[in-house]
């Protein structure tokens, strides 16, 4: 039986420690029996692709066990690398930065993304008249975390709008909780915010908020913004389990991509109710798409190079230090065949 040790506030570890650290709290799968219970972090009010796969019976003998609440991508990567959870997910840029530091993880399938219906977007109050990148000079933008998807999108939008490096420096970002992003904007504590998901849907429903820019327009494509990751050691020790997980999750993504919206909402309702999150059920009405448009969540080089180029340009990652083909694999995804 696996044992979970509550982790509370996680200390930032060095890359060497991440690469070398083992785990005394979880028992490794025996040589003749691979792990069948995958531990992960769930997110309140959010139904993940893996949870859909389990509900639909696509995971076979493999089951999921939630052992905590998802806080963010960097922490998720750290917990996977140190074997405190079996799989996690993070913004692709965070995965690339971890790879550059030698963190032993591998992306295996899409976890979330942006398409026409679920894009991450920049919003301002209609009364402010903010409609372009130039309007943001000297302004403050609320984001969910620094150095992740929201901030990358903002910087690329400002570049596309023709702002110089000096002008971009005059656009400030401040971290605000996702749950309070709308109120922070309406209270004029920030000039604009970046939102997606439920926070965005509720804000737009209440009105008075203008869309300034969408990430799908900035990058001129639908794209996977973050993958699911396992540690290299876990994949090596449990290849059949990972294969079952990825195959089932890929089927779940395909199901979400092709099933009528009403049926998806019904499934989400069942999952949230079983989790004791009845208060979140009413929000399932906002479902429009899974966000990931790649068939079965298959990963591509472009999913990574679009972020890698920016990280190399700003000096975060040394040019040529990371080969994206070493960061991800589609070997377990039947939709890549």
Secondary structure by P-SEA (a helix, b strand, c coil): ccccccccccccccaaaaacccccccccccccccccbbbbbbbcccccaaaaaaaacccccbbbbbccccccaaaaaaaaaacccccccccaaaaaaaaaacccccccccccccccccccccccccccccccccccccbbbbccccccaaaaaaaaaaaaacccaaaaaabbbbbbbccaaaaaaaaccccbbbbccaaaaaaaaacccccccccccccccccccbbbbbcaaaaaacaaaaaaaaaaaaaaaaaaacccaaaaaaaaaaaaaaacccccccccccccccccccccccccccccaaaaaaaaaaccccccccccccccccccccccc
